[in-house]
């Protein structure tokens, strides 16, 4: 069963797609507790979501460029 799932995932997603998704997920939004602390400290959450989205997008796009450069 595990081998079948692994092979199906490899067919569905390329290595570059997986790396890009991991980078975006790492940088996008902190956990709920960190979000609540930020809201209390900064007074709003909109900037947190905007900032983390922009940073995550730039990192993911940069990974795409680096991956294409080295392959």
ChimeraX attribute file (.defattr): number of C-alpha atoms within 10 A of each C-alpha:
attribute: neighborCount
match mode: 1-to-1
recipient: residues
	/A:1	5
	/A:2	7
	/A:3	8
	/A:4	9
	/A:5	10
	/A:6	11
	/A:7	10
	/A:8	11
	/A:9	12
	/A:10	12
	/A:11	9
	/A:12	9
	/A:13	10
	/A:14	11
	/A:15	10
	/A:16	13
	/A:17	13
	/A:18	13
	/A:19	15
	/A:20	21
	/A:21	13
	/A:22	13
	/A:23	18
	/A:24	22
	/A:25	15
	/A:26	14
	/A:27	18
	/A:28	19
	/A:29	17
	/A:30	15
	/A:31	8
	/A:32	9
	/A:33	9
	/A:34	11
	/A:35	16
	/A:36	15
	/A:37	12
	/A:38	16
	/A:39	15
	/A:40	11
	/A:41	10
	/A:42	11
	/A:43	11
	/A:44	13
	/A:45	15
	/A:46	9
	/A:47	13
	/A:48	17
	/A:49	15
	/A:50	13
	/A:51	14
	/A:52	17
	/A:53	17
	/A:54	15
	/A:55	15
	/A:56	22
	/A:57	18
	/A:58	15
	/A:59	18
	/A:60	22
	/A:61	15
	/A:62	14
	/A:63	18
	/A:64	15
	/A:65	11
	/A:66	11
	/A:67	14
	/A:68	10
	/A:69	8
	/A:70	6
	/A:71	5
